[in-house]
């Protein structure tokens, strides 16, 4: 399974090296940093749709909460985004289009859609009322955010680890994070 056993939120944000150290701990199969931002895609003069934009350090190496490439290419430039494939028709866009994203502070940025991907855990935007998009950490800077990560997605060892196994891994990971002068939220 590629679904996270646990997601640990930490502050201040951390870099990929901390996630790599956690991934090397006993009982951990994978650990990856993520950073998310809620925004809106402008779809018309007076209309918009909600989107959760998530930064991923290395798309090809995703091992936790993995998005599957459907079409196109992963975003690499600071002004590119990969959309959840069900989100494309929901916002009325296609690969190659440029969309306008309105950030929480009302700033607007242009992003070019490089492709589509699918997160098997994410239901249709018609059900959730939002879609998702993937960007690189440098795009988070372009969007006025930190290139660092606040979420650590962790997979515990074993085909279907029980709650005690997952909790032991989380406890060890949290100790490592706290030793790096961060607070677990």
C-alpha positions as CSV (number, residue, x, y, z in Angstrom):
1,X,0.0,0.0,0.0
2,X,1.2,3.5,-0.7
3,X,-1.1,5.2,1.9
4,X,0.5,6.9,4.8
5,X,0.3,5.1,8.1
6,X,0.4,8.5,9.8
7,X,0.8,12.2,9.0
8,X,2.8,14.2,11.5
9,X,2.5,18.0,11.4
10,X,5.6,19.9,12.6
11,X,6.6,23.5,13.1
12,X,8.8,25.2,12.1
13,X,8.9,23.6,8.6
14,X,11.6,21.2,7.7
15,X,13.6,20.2,4.6
16,X,13.8,16.9,2.7
17,X,16.9,15.8,4.7
18,X,14.8,15.5,7.9
19,X,12.3,13.3,6.0
20,X,15.2,11.2,4.7
21,X,16.5,10.7,8.2
22,X,13.0,9.5,9.4
23,X,12.8,7.2,6.4
24,X,16.0,5.4,7.6
25,X,14.6,4.7,11.1
26,X,13.8,1.1,12.0
27,X,10.1,0.2,11.3
28,X,9.7,3.0,8.7
29,X,9.3,2.0,5.0
30,X,9.1,5.6,3.7
31,X,8.8,9.1,5.0
32,X,8.2,12.2,2.8
33,X,7.7,15.8,3.4
34,X,4.7,17.7,2.0
35,X,3.4,21.2,2.2
36,X,-0.2,22.2,1.3
37,X,-1.9,25.4,0.6
38,X,-5.6,26.0,0.1
39,X,-6.5,28.4,-2.7
40,X,-9.0,29.1,-5.4
41,X,-8.9,28.6,-9.2
42,X,-10.5,31.6,-11.0
43,X,-13.0,30.0,-13.5
44,X,-14.8,33.1,-14.7
45,X,-15.4,36.8,-13.9
46,X,-17.4,36.0,-10.7
47,X,-16.7,32.2,-10.3
48,X,-14.0,30.1,-8.7
49,X,-13.3,26.6,-7.4
50,X,-11.4,25.5,-4.3
51,X,-8.1,23.7,-4.8
52,X,-5.5,22.2,-2.4
53,X,-2.1,22.7,-3.8
54,X,0.6,20.3,-2.5
55,X,4.3,20.6,-2.9
56,X,6.3,17.4,-3.5
57,X,10.1,17.3,-3.4
58,X,10.6,14.4,-6.0
59,X,7.6,13.3,-8.0
60,X,9.3,10.2,-9.4
61,X,10.4,9.0,-6.0
62,X,7.0,9.3,-4.2
63,X,6.4,6.3,-2.0
64,X,3.7,7.6,0.3
65,X,0.3,8.9,-0.6
66,X,1.5,8.6,-4.2
67,X,-0.2,10.3,-7.1
68,X,-0.2,8.3,-10.3
69,X,0.7,10.1,-13.5
70,X,-2.3,10.0,-15.9
71,X,-1.1,12.3,-18.8
72,X,1.5,14.9,-19.5
73,X,4.6,15.6,-17.3
74,X,5.3,16.4,-13.7
75,X,5.8,20.1,-13.0
76,X,9.4,21.3,-12.8
77,X,9.3,25.1,-13.3
78,X,8.2,27.6,-10.7
79,X,4.9,28.5,-12.6
80,X,3.7,24.9,-13.3
81,X,1.0,22.7,-11.7
82,X,-0.2,19.1,-12.2
83,X,-3.9,18.7,-11.6
84,X,-5.9,15.8,-10.3
85,X,-7.4,14.3,-13.5
86,X,-11.0,14.7,-12.2
87,X,-10.3,18.4,-11.5
88,X,-9.5,19.3,-15.1
89,X,-13.1,19.2,-16.3
90,X,-14.4,20.5,-13.0
91,X,-12.5,23.8,-13.4
92,X,-12.9,23.8,-17.2
93,X,-9.3,23.4,-18.1
94,X,-7.0,21.1,-20.1
95,X,-3.3,20.3,-20.1
96,X,-1.3,23.2,-21.5
97,X,-3.8,25.8,-20.2
98,X,-2.7,28.6,-17.9
99,X,-4.9,29.0,-14.8
100,X,-5.2,31.9,-12.3
101,X,-4.9,30.9,-8.7
102,X,-6.1,33.2,-6.0
103,X,-4.2,32.8,-2.7
104,X,-5.5,33.3,0.8
105,X,-4.1,36.9,0.9
106,X,-6.0,37.6,-2.4
107,X,-2.8,37.6,-4.5
108,X,-3.2,36.0,-7.9
109,X,-0.6,33.9,-9.7
110,X,-0.6,32.2,-13.1
111,X,0.2,28.5,-13.3
112,X,0.5,26.4,-16.5
113,X,-1.0,22.9,-16.3
114,X,1.7,20.3,-17.3
115,X,-0.4,17.2,-16.9
116,X,-2.9,15.2,-14.9
117,X,-2.4,12.7,-12.1
118,X,-4.7,10.7,-9.9
119,X,-4.7,10.3,-6.1
120,X,-6.7,7.1,-5.4
121,X,-7.6,8.5,-2.0
122,X,-9.2,11.7,-3.4
123,X,-12.9,11.5,-4.3
124,X,-14.4,13.4,-7.2
125,X,-14.5,17.2,-6.9
126,X,-18.2,17.0,-7.4
127,X,-18.4,15.2,-4.0
128,X,-15.7,17.1,-2.1
129,X,-16.2,20.6,-3.5
130,X,-12.5,20.9,-4.2
131,X,-9.8,19.5,-6.4
132,X,-6.0,19.2,-5.9
133,X,-2.9,20.1,-7.6
134,X,0.8,19.2,-7.3
135,X,3.7,21.6,-7.5
136,X,7.4,21.7,-6.8
137,X,8.8,23.5,-3.7
138,X,10.0,26.3,-5.9
139,X,6.4,26.9,-7.0
140,X,5.5,27.3,-3.4
141,X,8.0,30.1,-3.2
142,X,6.4,31.7,-6.3
143,X,3.0,31.4,-4.5
144,X,4.5,33.3,-1.5
145,X,4.9,30.2,0.7
146,X,7.9,28.4,2.2
147,X,9.7,25.8,0.1
148,X,10.0,23.7,3.3
149,X,7.5,21.1,4.5
150,X,5.2,21.1,7.5
151,X,3.7,17.6,6.9
152,X,5.6,14.3,7.3
153,X,3.8,11.4,5.6
154,X,5.1,8.1,7.1
155,X,4.6,4.5,6.1
156,X,5.2,1.9,8.8
157,X,6.8,-1.5,7.9
158,X,4.5,-4.5,7.3
159,X,1.7,-5.3,4.9
160,X,-1.0,-4.0,7.3
161,X,0.7,-2.6,10.4
162,X,-1.5,-2.6,13.5
163,X,-2.2,0.5,15.6
164,X,0.5,-0.3,18.2
165,X,3.2,-0.7,15.4
166,X,2.2,2.6,13.8
167,X,2.1,4.4,17.2
168,X,5.6,3.1,18.0
169,X,6.9,4.4,14.7
170,X,5.2,7.7,15.2
171,X,6.6,8.1,18.7
172,X,10.1,7.5,17.4
173,X,9.6,9.9,14.5
174,X,8.2,12.6,16.8
175,X,11.3,12.2,19.1
176,X,13.6,12.7,16.1
177,X,11.6,15.7,14.9
178,X,11.6,17.3,18.4
179,X,15.4,16.8,18.6
180,X,15.6,19.1,15.6
181,X,14.0,21.9,17.6
182,X,10.6,21.5,16.1
183,X,7.2,21.2,17.8
184,X,4.7,18.5,16.9
185,X,1.3,20.0,16.1
